[in-house]
Amino acid sequence: MRVFLSRIALITAIAGGALAGIAGPAHATSTYCAGLKAQYTSDLNMYLKYNTLRLTSTDPGMRLFYGSLASRYFTSYQQGLAAYQATC
């Protein structure tokens, strides 16, 4: 649930930044940038964790499960990094 709520907050912040960019030049605050960086860093760490578990697991079902989680976190990492690079 915590991850889901943080995703909603991240999407809301990105959408708010996009709307502010339409209205005029957006100046990202340092706390906003720090939050984005913390989120995409966390997503990268979770990707590395689940990818390592996927590679070391011997059970095919668990490999599939860990692989799907790793893929999900990698996608979140890419989106967070793109948002960070675009706004900060």
N, CA, C and O atoms as a printed pandas DataFrame, in Angstrom:
     atom_number atom_name residue_name chain_id  residue_number  x_coord  y_coord  z_coord
0              1         N          MET        A               1    0.827   -1.188    0.000
1              2        CA          MET        A               1    0.000    0.000    0.000
2              3         C          MET        A               1    0.871    1.252    0.000
3              4         O          MET        A               1    0.543    2.242   -0.654
4              5         N          ARG        A               2    1.988    1.205    0.739
5              6        CA          ARG        A               2    2.871    2.359    0.824
6              7         C          ARG        A               2    3.451    2.709   -0.549
7              8         O          ARG        A               2    3.529    3.879   -0.924
8              9         N          VAL        A               3    3.856    1.674   -1.289
9             10        CA          VAL        A               3    4.409    1.891   -2.625
10            11         C          VAL        A               3    3.350    2.486   -3.535
11            12         O          VAL        A               3    3.644    3.385   -4.323
12            13         N          PHE        A               4    2.113    1.993   -3.434
13            14        CA          PHE        A               4    1.024    2.494   -4.264
14            15         C          PHE        A               4    0.777    3.973   -3.991
15            16         O          PHE        A               4    0.609    4.753   -4.928
16            17         N          LEU        A               5    0.754    4.367   -2.721
17            18        CA          LEU        A               5    0.519    5.770   -2.373
18            19         C          LEU        A               5    1.665    6.659   -2.830
19            20         O          LEU        A               5    1.439    7.789   -3.260
20            21         N          SER        A               6    2.902    6.156   -2.740
21            22        CA          SER        A               6    4.023    6.968   -3.202
22            23         C          SER        A               6    3.968    7.151   -4.713
23            24         O          SER        A               6    4.375    8.195   -5.222
24            25         N          ARG        A               7    3.468    6.147   -5.440
25            26        CA          ARG        A               7    3.317    6.277   -6.899
26            27         C          ARG        A               7    2.275    7.352   -7.228
27            28         O          ARG        A               7    2.468    8.152   -8.144
28            29         N          ILE        A               8    1.181    7.363   -6.479
29            30        CA          ILE        A               8    0.153    8.386   -6.700
30            31         C          ILE        A               8    0.736    9.768   -6.440
31            32         O          ILE        A               8    0.487   10.702   -7.203
32            33         N          ALA        A               9    1.507    9.902   -5.372
33            34        CA          ALA        A               9    2.122   11.191   -5.055
34            35         C          ALA        A               9    3.097   11.608   -6.149
35            36         O          ALA        A               9    3.149   12.780   -6.520
36            37         N          LEU        A              10    3.865   10.659   -6.663
37            38        CA          LEU        A              10    4.824   10.965   -7.720
38            39         C          LEU        A              10    4.104   11.387   -8.998
39            40         O          LEU        A              10    4.503   12.361   -9.638
40            41         N          ILE        A              11    3.057   10.672   -9.374
41            42        CA          ILE        A              11    2.299   11.013  -10.585
42            43         C          ILE        A              11    1.644   12.380  -10.432
43            44         O          ILE        A              11    1.635   13.174  -11.373
44            45         N          THR        A              12    1.100   12.656   -9.260
45            46        CA          THR        A              12    0.477   13.954   -8.999
46            47         C          THR        A              12    1.503   15.070   -9.091
47            48         O          THR        A              12    1.229   16.127   -9.660
48            49         N          ALA        A              13    2.685   14.837   -8.531
49            50        CA          ALA        A              13    3.735   15.854   -8.574
50            51         C          ALA        A              13    4.202   16.102  -10.004
51            52         O          ALA        A              13    4.446   17.245  -10.392
52            53         N          ILE        A              14    4.325   15.042  -10.781
53            54        CA          ILE        A              14    4.751   15.196  -12.176
54            55         C          ILE        A              14    3.684   15.925  -12.980
55            56         O          ILE        A              14    3.999   16.810  -13.776
56            57         N          ALA        A              15    2.423   15.557  -12.775
57            58        CA          ALA        A              15    1.333   16.230  -13.487
58            59         C          ALA        A              15    1.269   17.702  -13.091
59            60         O          ALA        A              15    1.053   18.565  -13.942
60            61         N          GLY        A              16    1.454   17.992  -11.809
61            62        CA          GLY        A              16    1.467   19.384  -11.354
62            63         C          GLY        A              16    2.612   20.160  -11.974
63            64         O          GLY        A              16    2.452   21.323  -12.343
64            65         N          GLY        A              17    3.760   19.522  -12.089
65            66        CA          GLY        A              17    4.901   20.167  -12.730
66            67         C          GLY        A              17    4.657   20.414  -14.205
67            68         O          GLY        A              17    5.075   21.437  -14.748
68            69         N          ALA        A              18    3.978   19.474  -14.855
69            70        CA          ALA        A              18    3.663   19.649  -16.276
70            71         C          ALA        A              18    2.691   20.804  -16.471
71            72         O          ALA        A              18    2.849   21.595  -17.401
72            73         N          LEU        A              19    1.694   20.909  -15.609
73            74        CA          LEU        A              19    0.747   22.019  -15.712
74            75         C          LEU        A              19    1.430   23.349  -15.419
75            76         O          LEU        A              19    1.126   24.355  -16.059
76            77         N          ALA        A              20    2.334   23.360  -14.474
77            78        CA          ALA        A              20    3.071   24.588  -14.178
78            79         C          ALA        A              20    3.957   24.969  -15.359
79            80         O          ALA        A              20    4.159   26.151  -15.634
80            81         N          GLY        A              21    4.483   23.965  -16.053
81            82        CA          GLY        A              21    5.308   24.233  -17.223
82            83         C          GLY        A              21    4.511   24.847  -18.359
83            84         O          GLY        A              21    5.046   25.639  -19.135
84            85         N          ILE        A              22    3.243   24.490  -18.466
85            86        CA          ILE        A              22    2.380   25.081  -19.485
86            87         C          ILE        A              22    2.120   26.549  -19.161
87            88         O          ILE        A              22    2.092   27.395  -20.054
88            89         N          ALA        A              23    1.930   26.840  -17.881
89            90        CA          ALA        A              23    1.618   28.208  -17.458
90            91         C          ALA        A              23    2.827   29.126  -17.555
91            92         O          ALA        A              23    2.666   30.330  -17.754
92            93         N          GLY        A              24    3.997   28.604  -17.423
93            94        CA          GLY        A              24    5.207   29.420  -17.458
94            95         C          GLY        A              24    6.404   28.564  -17.114
95            96         O          GLY        A              24    6.270   27.359  -16.905
96            97         N          PRO        A              25    7.581   29.179  -17.053
97            98        CA          PRO        A              25    8.772   28.389  -16.749
98            99         C          PRO        A              25    8.685   27.790  -15.346
99           100         O          PRO        A              25    8.401   28.491  -14.375
100          101         N          ALA        A              26    8.930   26.504  -15.258
101          102        CA          ALA        A              26    8.850   25.813  -13.966
102          103         C          ALA        A              26   10.214   25.824  -13.293
103          104         O          ALA        A              26   11.235   25.548  -13.923
104          105         N          HIS        A              27   10.215   26.137  -12.041
105          106        CA          HIS        A              27   11.437   26.084  -11.244
106          107         C          HIS        A              27   11.224   25.034  -10.171
107          108         O          HIS        A              27   10.473   25.243   -9.219
108          109         N          ALA        A              28   11.888   23.909  -10.335
109          110        CA          ALA        A              28   11.719   22.817   -9.382
110          111         C          ALA        A              28   12.393   23.178   -8.066
111          112         O          ALA        A              28   13.514   23.685   -8.043
112          113         N          THR        A              29   11.698   22.910   -6.985
113          114        CA          THR        A              29   12.262   23.182   -5.668
114          115         C          THR        A              29   13.235   22.075   -5.295
115          116         O          THR        A              29   13.176   20.967   -5.827
116          117         N          SER        A              30   14.121   22.395   -4.380
117          118        CA          SER        A              30   15.115   21.402   -3.981
118          119         C          SER        A              30   14.465   20.221   -3.259
119          120         O          SER        A              30   14.934   19.090   -3.386
120          121         N          THR        A              31   13.391   20.470   -2.501
121          122        CA          THR        A              31   12.728   19.353   -1.820
122          123         C          THR        A              31   12.011   18.454   -2.823
123          124         O          THR        A              31   11.979   17.235   -2.650
124          125         N          TYR        A              32   11.446   19.036   -3.854
125          126        CA          TYR        A              32   10.793   18.251   -4.907
126          127         C          TYR        A              32   11.823   17.371   -5.613
127          128         O          TYR        A              32   11.593   16.182   -5.829
128          129         N          CYS        A              33   12.955   17.967   -5.967
129          130        CA          CYS        A              33   14.007   17.209   -6.646
130          131         C          CYS        A              33   14.581   16.123   -5.738
131          132         O          CYS        A              33   14.868   15.015   -6.190
132          133         N          ALA        A              34   14.744   16.445   -4.467
133          134        CA          ALA        A              34   15.259   15.452   -3.523
134          135         C          ALA        A              34   14.285   14.283   -3.392
135          136         O          ALA        A              34   14.703   13.129   -3.302
136          137         N          GLY        A              35   12.996   14.581   -3.382
137          138        CA          GLY        A              35   11.991   13.522   -3.309
138          139         C          GLY        A              35   11.998   12.636   -4.542
139          140         O          GLY        A              35   11.904   11.413   -4.437
140          141         N          LEU        A              36   12.111   13.255   -5.713
141          142        CA          LEU        A              36   12.185   12.469   -6.950
142          143         C          LEU        A              36   13.416   11.572   -6.951
143          144         O          LEU        A              36   13.348   10.397   -7.311
144          145         N          LYS        A              37   14.549   12.152   -6.539
145          146        CA          LYS        A              37   15.792   11.380   -6.536
146          147         C          LYS        A              37   15.714   10.226   -5.541
147          148         O          LYS        A              37   16.164    9.118   -5.834
148          149         N          ALA        A              38   15.148   10.485   -4.375
149          150        CA          ALA        A              38   15.001    9.422   -3.373
150          151         C          ALA        A              38   14.104    8.306   -3.897
151          152         O          ALA        A              38   14.376    7.128   -3.667
152          153         N          GLN        A              39   13.040    8.676   -4.598
153          154        CA          GLN        A              39   12.106    7.662   -5.107
154          155         C          GLN        A              39   12.742    6.817   -6.199
155          156         O          GLN        A              39   12.623    5.592   -6.179
156          157         N          TYR        A              40   13.425    7.460   -7.166
157          158        CA          TYR        A              40   13.989    6.635   -8.230
158          159         C          TYR        A              40   15.191    5.837   -7.740
159          160         O          TYR        A              40   15.477    4.768   -8.280
160          161         N          THR        A              41   15.898    6.333   -6.730
161          162        CA          THR        A              41   16.991    5.563   -6.140
162          163         C          THR        A              41   16.441    4.338   -5.407
163          164         O          THR        A              41   17.010    3.249   -5.487
164          165         N          SER        A              42   15.343    4.525   -4.703
165          166        CA          SER        A              42   14.694    3.406   -4.017
166          167         C          SER        A              42   14.215    2.364   -5.026
167          168         O          SER        A              42   14.370    1.163   -4.806
168          169         N          ASP        A              43   13.635    2.824   -6.126
169          170        CA          ASP        A              43   13.178    1.900   -7.166
170          171         C          ASP        A              43   14.347    1.129   -7.770
171          172         O          ASP        A              43   14.221   -0.061   -8.058
172          173         N          LEU        A              44   15.483    1.797   -7.966
173          174        CA          LEU        A              44   16.664    1.118   -8.499
174          175         C          LEU        A              44   17.152    0.052   -7.525
175          176         O          LEU        A              44   17.489   -1.057   -7.938
176          177         N          ASN        A              45   17.193    0.378   -6.242
177          178        CA          ASN        A              45   17.632   -0.595   -5.241
178          179         C          ASN        A              45   16.704   -1.806   -5.190
179          180         O          ASN        A              45   17.163   -2.942   -5.067
180          181         N          MET        A              46   15.397   -1.560   -5.286
181          182        CA          MET        A              46   14.447   -2.675   -5.278
182          183         C          MET        A              46   14.588   -3.514   -6.551
183          184         O          MET        A              46   14.464   -4.738   -6.496
184          185         N          TYR        A              47   14.845   -2.878   -7.686
185          186        CA          TYR        A              47   15.084   -3.617   -8.924
186          187         C          TYR        A              47   16.300   -4.532   -8.764
187          188         O          TYR        A              47   16.251   -5.710   -9.117
188          189         N          LEU        A              48   17.386   -3.978   -8.229
189          190        CA          LEU        A              48   18.598   -4.774   -8.051
190          191         C          LEU        A              48   18.356   -5.944   -7.093
191          192         O          LEU        A              48   18.858   -7.046   -7.315
192          193         N          LYS        A              49   17.598   -5.705   -6.042
193          194        CA          LYS        A              49   17.279   -6.758   -5.071
194          195         C          LYS        A              49   16.512   -7.894   -5.736
195          196         O          LYS        A              49   16.898   -9.057   -5.624
196          197         N          TYR        A              50   15.425   -7.558   -6.430
197          198        CA          TYR        A              50   14.595   -8.602   -7.028
198          199         C          TYR        A              50   15.260   -9.259   -8.232
199          200         O          TYR        A              50   15.015  -10.434   -8.503
200          201         N          ASN        A              51   16.082   -8.533   -8.947
201          202        CA          ASN        A              51   16.793   -9.139  -10.066
202          203         C          ASN        A              51   17.828  -10.140   -9.550
203          204         O          ASN        A              51   18.018  -11.203  -10.140
204          205         N          THR        A              52   18.494   -9.793   -8.446
205          206        CA          THR        A              52   19.442  -10.727   -7.837
206          207         C          THR        A              52   18.722  -11.980   -7.347
207          208         O          THR        A              52   19.203  -13.095   -7.548
208          209         N          LEU        A              53   17.569  -11.795   -6.704
209          210        CA          LEU        A              53   16.786  -12.950   -6.260
210          211         C          LEU        A              53   16.339  -13.803   -7.447
211          212         O          LEU        A              53   16.334  -15.032   -7.370
212          213         N          ARG        A              54   15.968  -13.150   -8.534
213          214        CA          ARG        A              54   15.556  -13.880   -9.738
214          215         C          ARG        A              54   16.705  -14.727  -10.276
215          216         O          ARG        A              54   16.517  -15.883  -10.655
216          217         N          LEU        A              55   17.888  -14.137  -10.302
217          218        CA          LEU        A              55   19.037  -14.843  -10.865
218          219         C          LEU        A              55   19.521  -15.989   -9.982
219          220         O          LEU        A              55   20.071  -16.967  -10.488
220          221         N          THR        A              56   19.322  -15.879   -8.670
221          222        CA          THR        A              56   19.827  -16.909   -7.759
222          223         C          THR        A              56   18.778  -17.950   -7.376
223          224         O          THR        A              56   19.119  -18.961   -6.762
224          225         N          SER        A              57   17.533  -17.730   -7.718
225          226        CA          SER        A              57   16.470  -18.669   -7.356
226          227         C          SER        A              57   16.535  -19.915   -8.236
227          228         O          SER        A              57   16.830  -19.842   -9.428
228          229         N          THR        A              58   16.252  -21.052   -7.616
229          230        CA          THR        A              58   16.238  -22.304   -8.378
230          231         C          THR        A              58   14.822  -22.728   -8.757
231          232         O          THR        A              58   14.642  -23.561   -9.646
232          233         N          ASP        A              59   13.829  -22.168   -8.099
233          234        CA          ASP        A              59   12.427  -22.501   -8.376
234          235         C          ASP        A              59   11.925  -21.659   -9.558
235          236         O          ASP        A              59   11.959  -20.431   -9.487
236          237         N          PRO        A              60   11.463  -22.294  -10.638
237          238        CA          PRO        A              60   11.010  -21.532  -11.813
238          239         C          PRO        A              60    9.860  -20.570  -11.508
239          240         O          PRO        A              60    9.802  -19.479  -12.075
240          241         N          GLY        A              61    8.953  -20.964  -10.624
241          242        CA          GLY        A              61    7.840  -20.084  -10.264
242          243         C          GLY        A              61    8.316  -18.830   -9.553
243          244         O          GLY        A              61    7.826  -17.732   -9.818
244          245         N          MET        A              62    9.274  -18.996   -8.648
245          246        CA          MET        A              62    9.810  -17.836   -7.932
246          247         C          MET        A              62   10.648  -16.957   -8.864
247          248         O          MET        A              62   10.662  -15.734   -8.726
248          249         N          ARG        A              63   11.344  -17.585   -9.810
249          250        CA          ARG        A              63   12.106  -16.796  -10.789
250          251         C          ARG        A              63   11.168  -15.888  -11.584
251          252         O          ARG        A              63   11.479  -14.724  -11.836
252          253         N          LEU        A              64   10.024  -16.433  -11.972
253          254        CA          LEU        A              64    9.033  -15.649  -12.709
254          255         C          LEU        A              64    8.477  -14.530  -11.837
255          256         O          LEU        A              64    8.331  -13.396  -12.294
256          257         N          PHE        A              65    8.168  -14.846  -10.587
257          258        CA          PHE        A              65    7.636  -13.853   -9.648
258          259         C          PHE        A              65    8.647  -12.730   -9.416
259          260         O          PHE        A              65    8.302  -11.552   -9.513
260          261         N          TYR        A              66    9.894  -13.092   -9.109
261          262        CA          TYR        A              66   10.921  -12.071   -8.876
262          263         C          TYR        A              66   11.203  -11.270  -10.146
263          264         O          TYR        A              66   11.469  -10.070  -10.083
264          265         N          GLY        A              67   11.142  -11.934  -11.288
265          266        CA          GLY        A              67   11.359  -11.237  -12.551
266          267         C          GLY        A              67   10.289  -10.199  -12.829
267          268         O          GLY        A              67   10.585   -9.116  -13.334
268          269         N          SER        A              68    9.037  -10.526  -12.501
269          270        CA          SER        A              68    7.959   -9.558  -12.728
270          271         C          SER        A              68    8.099   -8.366  -11.786
271          272         O          SER        A              68    7.853   -7.227  -12.182
272          273         N          LEU        A              69    8.495   -8.628  -10.538
273          274        CA          LEU        A              69    8.717   -7.514   -9.607
274          275         C          LEU        A              69    9.893   -6.653  -10.057
275          276         O          LEU        A              69    9.824   -5.426  -10.002
276          277         N          ALA        A              70   10.971   -7.296  -10.502
277          278        CA          ALA        A              70   12.134   -6.552  -10.975
278          279         C          ALA        A              70   11.759   -5.678  -12.170
279          280         O          ALA        A              70   12.184   -4.526  -12.257
280          281         N          SER        A              71   10.976   -6.218  -13.076
281          282        CA          SER        A              71   10.548   -5.462  -14.248
282          283         C          SER        A              71    9.714   -4.249  -13.854
283          284         O          SER        A              71    9.876   -3.163  -14.411
284          285         N          ARG        A              72    8.827   -4.446  -12.895
285          286        CA          ARG        A              72    7.968   -3.361  -12.423
286          287         C          ARG        A              72    8.799   -2.229  -11.799
287          288         O          ARG        A              72    8.572   -1.050  -12.073
288          289         N          TYR        A              73    9.763   -2.614  -10.955
289          290        CA          TYR        A              73   10.601   -1.599  -10.314
290          291         C          TYR        A              73   11.530   -0.919  -11.318
291          292         O          TYR        A              73   11.826    0.267  -11.181
292          293         N          PHE        A              74   11.993   -1.666  -12.329
293          294        CA          PHE        A              74   12.857   -1.043  -13.326
294          295         C          PHE        A              74   12.089   -0.004  -14.137
295          296         O          PHE        A              74   12.623    1.059  -14.454
296          297         N          THR        A              75   10.844   -0.309  -14.471
297          298        CA          THR        A              75   10.002    0.655  -15.181
298          299         C          THR        A              75    9.782    1.903  -14.336
299          300         O          THR        A              75    9.858    3.021  -14.846
300          301         N          SER        A              76    9.513    1.717  -13.055
301          302        CA          SER        A              76    9.326    2.859  -12.150
302          303         C          SER        A              76   10.604    3.676  -12.041
303          304         O          SER        A              76   10.564    4.906  -12.004
304          305         N          TYR        A              77   11.739    2.984  -11.989
305          306        CA          TYR        A              77   13.033    3.675  -11.937
306          307         C          TYR        A              77   13.243    4.528  -13.185
307          308         O          TYR        A              77   13.644    5.687  -13.083
308          309         N          GLN        A              78   12.975    3.965  -14.353
309          310        CA          GLN        A              78   13.153    4.711  -15.600
310          311         C          GLN        A              78   12.254    5.942  -15.649
311          312         O          GLN        A              78   12.694    7.014  -16.066
312          313         N          GLN        A              79   11.010    5.798  -15.230
313          314        CA          GLN        A              79   10.079    6.923  -15.241
314          315         C          GLN        A              79   10.509    7.998  -14.248
315          316         O          GLN        A              79   10.446    9.189  -14.554
316          317         N          GLY        A              80   10.944    7.584  -13.069
317          318        CA          GLY        A              80   11.404    8.539  -12.060
318          319         C          GLY        A              80   12.650    9.272  -12.503
319          320         O          GLY        A              80   12.767   10.481  -12.304
320          321         N          LEU        A              81   13.583    8.552  -13.103
321          322        CA          LEU        A              81   14.807    9.182  -13.591
322          323         C          LEU        A              81   14.494   10.175  -14.705
323          324         O          LEU        A              81   15.069   11.263  -14.743
324          325         N          ALA        A              82   13.594    9.812  -15.605
325          326        CA          ALA        A              82   13.209   10.720  -16.690
326          327         C          ALA        A              82   12.553   11.981  -16.135
327          328         O          ALA        A              82   12.826   13.084  -16.609
328          329         N          ALA        A              83   11.691   11.822  -15.136
329          330        CA          ALA        A              83   11.047   12.983  -14.514
330          331         C          ALA        A              83   12.080   13.859  -13.824
331          332         O          ALA        A              83   12.011   15.085  -13.907
332          333         N          TYR        A              84   13.026   13.247  -13.153
333          334        CA          TYR        A              84   14.085   14.001  -12.462
334          335         C          TYR        A              84   14.930   14.783  -13.472
335          336         O          TYR        A              84   15.206   15.966  -13.274
336          337         N          GLN        A              85   15.331   14.122  -14.542
337          338        CA          GLN        A              85   16.169   14.784  -15.543
338          339         C          GLN        A              85   15.416   15.894  -16.269
339          340         O          GLN        A              85   16.019   16.881  -16.690
340          341         N          ALA        A              86   14.114   15.737  -16.415
341          342        CA          ALA        A              86   13.329   16.743  -17.126
342          343         C          ALA        A              86   13.047   17.977  -16.274
343          344         O          ALA        A              86   12.888   19.072  -16.813
344          345         N          THR        A              87   12.984   17.819  -14.965
345          346        CA          THR        A              87   12.563   18.940  -14.118
346          347         C          THR        A              87   13.653   19.504  -13.223
347          348         O          THR        A              87   13.536   20.641  -12.766
348          349         N          CYS        A              88   14.701   18.750  -12.961
349          350        CA          CYS        A              88   15.698   19.225  -11.988
350          351         C          CYS        A              88   17.039   19.548  -12.638
351          352         O          CYS        A              88   17.975   19.957  -11.952
